[in-house]
Amino acid sequence: MTSEARRLVLRAPNWLGDAVLALPAMAAVRRARPDAAIAVAAIPAVVPLFREDTSARADEVIPVDGRGEPAALRAGRFDAALLFPNSFRSALSARRAGIPERWGYAASLRSPLLTRAVRRPRRRVHQTVYYLELVRGLGVEADETLPCVRVTPSTAARAGALLEEAGVAPDATLVGFAPGAAYGYAKRWPPPRVAAVIARLSRERGVVCVLGGAEADRPAGREIESALPPDVRAVNLIGRTDLRVFAGVLARLRALVSNDSGAMHLAAAVGVPVTAVFGPTDERVTAPAGSHHDVLRHQVFCRPCMLRECPIDHRCMTGVTAEAVFDAVSRRLEARP
C-alpha cells in the first residue's frame, strides 16, 4: 500500500453482514497505516455500525448514498479510496470524486476506473477471508482475526432502558431470535418452528425470549407470536430499535437463533453464540465467524441454490427441526455462565 496516501477512505460494503465481515480487513489497514487519517464511507443504513467501537477504528464516518456519493467523497479530499464493494458504481463514484488512487477487486468491468485492481480469489473462501485477500493484494499484512464490535456505554444504556420498558428484569437470561432475512423469503426458517423453540426455552429453561429485527420483519414477528401457546410470551422488539440499540440488545443475550442475515453476523461480532439456520445460502462463505457458533442445515440435492424464493417445497429449511435448534441453544446456555 502506497505510503503517500495520508488521507484514506474505506468504502464499506452495503449489506450489514458484509460490513461486519469486512472489519478484520479494515483493522489490518489501520494497523498498517497508524499515521494516516482513515475514514469509513458507508450508506446510511450501515453507518451506525461504525459509530460503535469497532476494530476498524475509523477517524471519521461519512454517510454516502446514490448520486450524492461523489460529492461526499470529494469533500473529504482523500488521497486514496479502498473499495470493498465490487460494484461499478463505487469505482465510478470514487473517480468522479477526484480521488487519485482507487483500489479494489477487478470486478464488474471496472478495472479501467481503478489505479490498482486486485484479482479475486479463484477458490471459494469465507467472506472475511475474501476481504482480507483484497488488502493482502495491496501489500497489507492481514491475519485472520475475527470481526469485533463493542457497544458503547451510551448504546448499552439505551438498550437496557428499552428492555426495562418492555418488562425485562435486569438479571433475566435472554435468548434472542432474528427471524428476518433481507435477501429473500427462502432464507427464513418457518415461524411456527421459531415459536416451538421459544415455547420450550421459556418452559424448560426459564429464559426470556426476545424477537429482534427491522421494520420489514414485523410480519414474521406477528406470525411467531400467533403460533405461541397462550402461556408463553416473547418480547417483541422488531421494528422498535435502530441499529445501534439493536447491537446493544444483542450484547445482552446469552444466545441468538438466526437465519443467515446481518443480525447473525452482528451478534457474532459482539460475542454472542449464534445458532444459525442455513438453507439456500452457502455456510462455507457466510457462516458466523468464530468457533462458538452452531450452523444447522438439512442437506438436500438442491442446496445451496442461492435463490430468493424456493420454487419447490423449501425442504432445506423445513428439514431443520425445532428439536435440533432447541438442543443447540441449550448446549450454549449450559456452556456459557
C-alpha positions in Angstrom: 0.0 0.0 0.0 1.4 3.3 -1.0 2.9 5.4 1.8 1.9 8.7 0.1 -1.8 8.2 0.9 -2.1 10.4 4.0 -5.9 10.5 3.8 -7.6 7.2 3.0 -11.3 6.4 2.7 -12.5 2.8 3.1 -15.8 2.4 1.2 -17.7 -0.2 3.3 -20.0 -2.9 1.8 -23.6 -2.0 1.5 -25.0 -5.0 3.4 -24.8 -5.1 7.2 -23.4 -8.6 7.3 -20.8 -7.9 4.7 -19.8 -4.7 6.5 -19.3 -6.7 9.7 -17.2 -9.3 7.9 -15.0 -6.6 6.4 -13.9 -5.4 9.8 -10.8 -7.6 10.1 -9.6 -6.3 6.7 -10.3 -2.7 7.8 -8.4 -3.3 11.1 -5.4 -4.6 9.1 -5.3 -1.4 7.1 -5.5 0.6 10.3 -2.6 -1.4 11.8 -0.6 -0.9 8.6 -1.2 2.8 8.5 -1.3 4.1 12.1 -0.2 7.6 10.9 -2.9 8.0 8.2 -6.2 9.7 8.6 -8.7 6.9 7.8 -12.4 7.4 7.1 -15.1 4.9 6.5 -17.7 5.8 3.9 -21.0 3.8 4.1 -24.6 4.0 3.1 -26.9 5.4 5.9 -28.2 2.0 6.9 -24.7 0.8 7.7 -23.2 4.0 9.1 -24.4 3.3 12.7 -22.3 0.1 12.8 -19.1 2.3 12.6 -20.4 4.7 15.3 -19.8 1.9 17.8 -16.4 0.7 18.9 -15.3 -1.5 16.0 -11.9 -2.9 15.1 -11.9 -0.6 12.0 -11.1 2.3 14.4 -12.0 4.9 11.8 -11.2 8.6 12.4 -14.3 9.6 10.6 -17.5 8.1 9.3 -19.1 9.5 6.2 -22.6 8.8 5.0 -22.8 8.3 1.3 -25.8 7.5 -0.8 -26.6 7.3 -4.5 -26.0 10.3 -6.7 -24.6 12.3 -3.8 -21.7 9.9 -3.1 -19.1 11.6 -5.4 -19.7 15.0 -3.7 -19.5 13.5 -0.2 -16.2 11.8 -1.1 -14.8 14.9 -2.8 -15.4 16.9 0.3 -13.0 14.6 2.2 -10.1 15.4 -0.1 -8.8 11.9 0.1 -5.6 10.6 -1.5 -6.8 7.1 -1.9 -10.0 5.0 -1.8 -10.2 1.3 -0.9 -13.4 -0.1 -2.3 -14.8 -3.1 -0.6 -18.0 -3.3 -2.8 -17.4 -5.0 -6.1 -19.8 -2.6 -7.9 -19.0 -0.5 -10.9 -20.8 2.4 -9.2 -18.5 2.5 -6.2 -15.5 2.8 -8.5 -17.2 5.4 -10.7 -18.1 7.5 -7.6 -14.5 7.4 -6.4 -13.3 8.6 -9.8 -15.9 11.3 -10.1 -14.8 12.5 -6.6 -11.3 13.1 -8.0 -9.6 10.6 -5.6 -6.2 10.0 -7.2 -5.7 6.4 -6.0 -8.6 3.9 -6.3 -8.1 0.3 -5.2 -10.4 -2.7 -5.3 -11.1 -6.1 -6.8 -11.1 -6.3 -10.6 -14.9 -7.0 -11.0 -17.9 -5.7 -12.8 -15.9 -4.3 -15.7 -14.5 -1.6 -13.6 -10.8 -2.2 -13.8 -10.2 0.9 -16.1 -11.6 3.0 -13.2 -9.1 1.6 -10.7 -5.5 2.5 -10.3 -4.8 -0.8 -8.6 -7.0 -3.8 -9.4 -6.6 -6.9 -7.4 -7.5 -10.3 -8.8 -10.3 -12.0 -6.9 -9.6 -15.4 -5.2 -10.2 -18.3 -7.5 -11.2 -20.7 -4.7 -14.3 -20.4 -2.6 -13.4 -18.6 0.7 -15.3 -17.3 3.6 -16.3 -13.7 3.2 -13.9 -12.5 5.9 -11.0 -14.1 4.0 -12.4 -12.6 0.8 -11.9 -9.1 2.2 -8.6 -10.0 3.8 -7.3 -11.2 0.4 -8.2 -7.8 -1.1 -5.9 -5.9 1.4 -3.2 -8.5 1.1 -3.3 -7.9 -2.6 -2.4 -4.3 -1.8 0.6 -5.4 0.3 -1.0 -5.2 3.7 -0.1 -7.9 6.3 -3.5 -9.3 7.4 -4.0 -12.0 9.9 -7.3 -13.9 10.0 -8.8 -12.3 13.1 -12.5 -12.2 13.9 -14.8 -9.2 13.4 -15.2 -7.3 16.7 -17.8 -4.8 17.8 -18.0 -3.4 21.3 -21.1 -1.4 22.0 -20.5 2.0 23.6 -21.8 2.7 27.2 -24.4 5.0 25.8 -25.7 2.3 23.5 -25.8 -0.2 26.3 -27.8 2.2 28.4 -30.3 2.8 25.7 -30.7 -0.9 25.1 -31.1 -1.5 28.8 -33.8 1.1 29.1 -35.7 -0.4 26.2 -35.6 -3.9 27.7 -36.7 -2.5 31.1 -39.6 -0.7 29.4 -40.6 -4.0 27.8 -40.8 -5.6 31.2 -37.5 -7.5 31.2 -35.7 -7.8 34.5 -32.0 -6.7 34.6 -30.9 -10.2 35.7 -33.0 -12.1 33.2 -31.4 -14.7 31.0 -32.1 -13.6 27.4 -32.2 -15.6 24.2 -32.7 -13.7 21.0 -34.4 -14.6 17.8 -33.8 -12.8 14.5 -36.5 -14.3 12.2 -35.9 -12.0 9.2 -33.6 -12.1 6.2 -33.2 -9.3 3.8 -32.1 -11.5 0.9 -35.4 -13.2 0.5 -38.1 -15.5 2.0 -36.2 -18.7 1.1 -33.6 -17.9 3.9 -36.2 -17.7 6.6 -36.8 -20.7 8.9 -40.6 -21.2 9.3 -42.1 -19.0 12.1 -44.0 -21.9 13.6 -40.7 -23.7 14.2 -39.4 -20.5 15.9 -42.4 -20.4 18.1 -41.9 -24.0 19.1 -38.3 -23.3 20.2 -39.4 -20.2 22.1 -42.1 -22.3 24.0 -39.6 -24.9 25.1 -36.9 -22.5 26.1 -39.4 -20.5 28.1 -40.9 -23.5 29.9 -37.9 -25.8 30.3 -35.0 -23.3 30.6 -36.8 -20.3 32.2 -35.3 -17.8 29.8 -36.8 -14.7 28.3 -37.0 -14.8 24.6 -36.6 -11.6 22.6 -37.6 -11.1 18.9 -35.5 -8.5 17.1 -35.2 -7.2 13.6 -36.0 -4.4 11.2 -39.4 -3.0 10.2 -39.6 -5.4 7.3 -39.5 -8.3 9.7 -42.8 -7.3 11.5 -44.9 -9.9 9.6 -42.6 -12.7 10.6 -42.8 -11.5 14.2 -46.6 -11.4 14.2 -46.7 -14.9 12.7 -44.4 -16.2 15.5 -46.5 -14.6 18.2 -49.7 -16.0 16.7 -48.1 -19.5 16.9 -47.1 -19.3 20.6 -49.1 -21.1 23.2 -51.3 -18.9 25.5 -49.0 -19.3 28.4 -45.8 -18.3 26.6 -44.8 -14.7 25.8 -41.9 -13.3 23.7 -40.7 -9.8 24.0 -41.2 -8.4 20.5 -38.7 -5.6 19.7 -39.0 -6.0 15.9 -39.0 -2.5 14.3 -38.5 -0.8 17.7 -34.8 -0.4 17.6 -32.3 1.4 15.4 -29.1 -0.5 14.5 -27.1 0.8 17.5 -29.8 -0.1 20.0 -30.2 -3.5 18.3 -26.5 -4.1 18.8 -26.9 -3.2 22.5 -29.7 -5.7 22.9 -27.7 -8.4 21.1 -24.8 -7.7 23.6 -27.2 -8.6 26.5 -28.1 -12.0 25.0 -26.8 -15.4 26.1 -27.6 -16.8 22.7 -29.2 -15.9 19.4 -31.2 -18.0 16.9 -31.0 -16.5 13.4 -31.2 -17.1 9.7 -28.3 -16.2 7.5 -28.6 -12.4 8.0 -26.9 -9.3 9.1 -28.2 -9.8 12.6 -26.4 -13.1 12.7 -23.0 -11.5 11.9 -23.5 -8.5 14.2 -24.4 -10.9 17.1 -21.2 -12.9 16.4 -19.2 -9.8 16.4 -20.4 -8.6 19.8 -19.6 -12.0 21.2 -22.9 -13.8 21.3 -23.1 -17.6 20.5 -25.3 -18.0 17.4 -27.4 -20.9 16.3 -27.6 -20.2 12.6 -30.1 -22.0 10.3 -28.9 -22.2 6.7 -30.9 -23.2 3.7 -30.4 -21.8 0.2 -27.1 -20.0 1.0 -23.6 -21.3 1.4 -22.4 -21.6 5.0 -18.9 -22.1 3.7 -18.9 -18.5 2.6 -21.2 -16.7 5.1 -21.3 -18.7 8.3 -20.9 -16.6 11.5 -17.2 -16.0 12.1 -15.7 -17.8 15.1 -15.8 -21.2 16.7 -18.5 -20.7 19.3 -21.5 -21.0 16.9 -23.7 -23.8 15.6 -24.6 -23.9 11.9 -27.6 -26.1 11.3 -28.6 -27.3 7.8 -30.6 -30.0 6.2 -28.6 -31.2 3.2 -30.7 -31.8 0.1 -29.7 -32.1 -3.6 -30.6 -28.5 -4.5 -28.7 -26.6 -1.8 -27.0 -24.2 -1.8 -29.2 -22.8 -4.7 -28.8 -19.1 -3.7 -32.4 -18.4 -4.8 -34.5 -15.8 -3.0 -37.7 -17.8 -3.3 -37.9 -21.6 -3.3 -39.5 -23.0 -6.5 -40.4 -26.3 -4.8 -41.1 -27.2 -1.2 -38.5 -25.3 0.9 -37.2 -28.6 2.1 -33.7 -27.3 3.0 -35.3 -25.2 5.7 -38.2 -27.3 6.8 -35.8 -30.2 7.3 -34.2 -28.4 10.2 -36.2 -29.4 13.2 -37.2 -27.3 16.3 -35.6 -30.0 18.4 -32.3 -29.6 16.8 -32.3 -25.8 17.3 -33.5 -26.2 20.9 -30.7 -28.7 21.7 -28.1 -26.4 20.1 -29.2 -23.4 22.1 -29.4 -25.5 25.3 -25.8 -26.6 24.9 -24.7 -23.0 24.5 -26.6 -21.9 27.6 -25.0 -24.7 29.6 -21.5 -24.0 28.3 -21.6 -20.2 29.0 -22.2 -19.0 32.5 
